[in-house]
Amino acid sequence: MSDANLYTFENPEYKQTYWHTCSHVLAQAMKRLHPEVKLAIGPSIENGFYYDFDTPEPFSEAQLAELEGEMRKICKEKLKLERFELPRAEAIKFMEEKGEPYKVELINDLPEDAVISFYKQGEFTDLCAGPHLDSTGRIKGNAIKLTACNAAYWRGDSNRQTLQRIYGIAFPKKDELDEYLKKQEEALKRDHNKLGRELEYFTTVDVIGQGLPILLPKGARVIQTLQRWIEDEEQRRGYQLTKTPFMAKRDLYRISGHWDHYLDGMFVLGDPEDETKECFALRPMTCPFQYQVFLNRGRSYRDLPMRLGETSTLFRNEDSGEMHGLIRVRQFTISEGHLILRPEQLEEEFRGCFELANYCLETLGLKEDCSFRFSQWDPDNTDKYEGTPEQWAHAQEVMGKILDDLGVDYTIGIDEAAFYGPKLDIQCKNVFGKEDTLITIQIDMLLAEKFGMEYVDADGQKARPYIIHRTSMGCYERTLALLIEKYAGALPCWMAPEQVRFLPVTDRASDYCADLAKTLTAEGYRVEVDYRNEKIGKKIREAQLEKVPYMVVVGDRDMENGTVSPRHRSAGDLSAMSFQDFQLMLKKVVDEKRKDSDL
């Protein structure tokens, strides 16, 4: 990066510093206007910044606008940001005197040898490690926008105080803010949490619970279509299908290490502390179950690689503050698989997993929205992980070589690995630019030993296999959410819940449409007939709004000539054609898994 770009948003570090300083400006504005409010934390995030405040009521749009105005004043004041440090006792006293209990708690939780630093700007001082801009005058006041106020738990703990989190965004130029807000407005129209409900793909019900969506017939049909496609594709690639239980005794999770490393994320049935009674847990992943397929009998090197695939329903006790539509839920289904293999097969099988993931992303049309992250362990936080430093160094060296050989353009994520091995995370952005993991491919050199997995090699000696944990398409619910947003609800015809809708112009054409619909349904297409006594224009408009790919208009002339008059939701009128020609066209579009842009 050139020196000219060091202090622009081209530099990610400068952008985060800019936004972090904005969070302090927000906190200062809050204390000026509402001095009774208590301060919690205020970091920069991927898209902007937020600050958590202890106040009983959420802030209205009018109050947010008032805060924005005060922030602009602070920027115009060009207050210098000054860093200073205090010993622990003085730092605690300083924040106690200011009446900031959350800051006192944060200081108390710092390690004994931690440097306790503060940043002062004008009359306002905040506990912070920094870094920050040198002056509030560096921030363009009229390019700040406070975007939302939501509830958030202190330190992410639902048993702690409920705070009000105010989100904001800021840019060096006003026109950059305007462009961002315009994109956000478009994103809101595509937001699956809104559009998916309007199009009746899914719903949620309070008495069922947060993070437990109900898939309505449309959503269920799309996921069934994707599931059949994935299972058939995996079978073509040599995978064997398994079906394993949704729960197991804690004994299984103790062997795998999940009981020690993942217990907080599991739904436990029984008392985990009572060793005198059986205790079960819903499965957060399928690996320890699928290993039992390998362990069912003795194995030879000739049995490997063993590729096991399963459409797995999983359960994870996600924090309530993390729930969002179909993106992050507590019960979900993934295209899960585990490959048990000889060490020398690792690169070839990893390549096969990567190629399958790429094929899925390209077919779905999501690849352009994806990036790759090589998730590694943190050698300074070893309590989270199984294995020795030597084992991790070896696993990460092998995986790094494979990714380089494949030409994968990846970033590195420290402390993002699974507790048993490094992984490639394929990240996909939603319409708001937030990244979530869609597909993972993980190398595991540890769990085979924990489960006593062995095979007889070509020399007749017992050997430990390596394991690859992977998903081919990832979580079906999350994928559906991303697809709704990507296509603004107009899913490609091959996966659309309703592919063809017949629109009879007259009552006389209704029986004719019913016969044609019956023919297509028998061929496996998803077809409906709109029998209502409505004008054809209204039927077409409603089918368009419901994102139906093909609308087949049938009038008296079509009946006489044995034709149909199809319309496509984006291409419009396709002109009259024989029903047989329409069948051939539909078959080609579906078989080739075309998108509207490919028509």
Steps between C-alpha positions, in 0.01 A plus 500: 500500500633843407565761770226712342239239598616442859246749634207401279243221517720309254696411815284262710688596819431871448133427429465305825682774692269762348190304599637426848549872555142556380377266775673723757341807344162326533567423868604861564184626330294262713655621826442863401133444421422220750760514780310237703567230238772248586766405245581140408713432190535661158713326236535539126346211307506371143259768379525797731487514878270467799484595865307322776323715758318412821166675468155349559340603170616480137572827327252634247591622153462858625747433784747338259476809280569715807806290580621533140474879532707499818759274333535753219560774756775291664666447161495875436660562841812314378568351841842345541505130604758442772604160629608440859551203732411437864592230752218253566387647834498856364321388182225332704463803726491730196209311344320455832505875549352542151223254591587251224452149647549320168841659453594397856405140420708505182804628690459235771493229232825612336812288568718619788776611263267676255563859397190703595462787258248779447424749227391856580325740262382824650296432814452132403729210599453132415678178593653376175801321352474707180618587246318823412526796270689796645201737485123489469548755222624216276143369487262641240201596714241507221607150387392333827177302524361313801318210340328297772442442870458140617504315830822318591609304807800617699792282391263288291353331809120473504510486880664844518370854452315587179668798335414721203742464209514794261654423161657759273691545178730781386705590193759764412261650242127574501444347155654173623245492781219574254613215275520263797150593622361447149652152491361428846154603383526251214636236739197545728274413207697178449543414868389137529360568844248732335465360149505134610203563727310704240544225239406240764822301507519494879360645819584507869269457796568637849362196682734272302809708569767722356728342242245227423339603169205324340564423134177562313415285195700719262813500715470131576471421129811701412705328770370159390607579142847608615534197725414255222745672267782487757439138600491389136815699420685355799398149397649563155823601675528181702332595827311247710182624668458466877221582742597545864318594825419858599637447852749296697619443853763735634745208481525542122568873526764440766692277260479757219586794726177689442402460866815687606517754219143555382266429793369858518387471139304177552144426610536256789224262611560421867743628760853518355644499854314189621711195420247259655245549220514486124543836334438563131565793266360592161775478243678822398682311222494151350867397497506278813190318372634437149828363641296206626441397137875460454529327838220255422759243386870467429628708209775455242687763302290377206187639672644851488411764423161452664277794410199529728227755436186589693229763493545585867262685728711668769430699817713782638422720796573830328474819703162668457668821387651316203172370356411634156231355274637188329864616514566400862262257668502241778379205293628466146586247231831468318651293219749342736768248414810333634775340295715240671821447305863403488747787557625482141142551375456828687581747222296322233196464726525860622510608136185295436322672791608840373385423145161384629460819703594710197252312282223564753581871531517548123175313439321701769647825368658592835870464418554866414387591852746264670849527644735245656647497850768261627394467864786412735546445870639757741821371662445753780156358582563126504229419756243517220667228295588132502847379405859617533669801336692256281179334377344837423809626322501185285127517421516870408814450289331220305179698452688814396688304234175350368331842479805647325512209256131556424565869442247609763512874572444498876542711809614356834275499806685443827303328778227405249584129467286213624630363831637193320654649185543784249236568236418684182195718559315617192338827604196642321374859529133578549334807350625717787860396440526287813695179459386162628662162453316300235733205435789353700769245416700390805807283542499281811805302609388458863156345546579167333729419791241608758246260346749218448457509121751278320544325168742234378745649249659333197780359720253339739568758769235696692484869409298807597288663232468872439154655492353784295188665639315689227175640373418508132242777501494578871190585700179473297318769697788746465532418130129562448535839672793595276317382188190705584721806539718429196205463265261737682265203544502405129679166545630325186233281343667169587472568873190725507219367721252562218646477150194544276162661556224451243272800458175413320348805332147354510319231696502291179880490513515377859460130421755529220748661743429232758592226249823677399591559865438133576740404221779725632442392859540135394837597348616634837439872457337717766186641343187691605187619318337833586130415463373826646246704307732801471626707209810351337699819569447463873599131490822588317586782742446278803709218352776755432486624858526141622811455280359204300750430216247407228142614458315310228203696365237285327202640311244369250741540207764296679246223556405503131862499381642268768739773616593686816616859548777497764643805672825512695520714814801696367504436123128572459281361220659198326230482226264214430656155455395140508473340841771253394739787421429652839574166665835477320591857595407441865696175511813669367477789748453265795747228396774755436417681824489832318462837666278772354812675372587189294168484315 
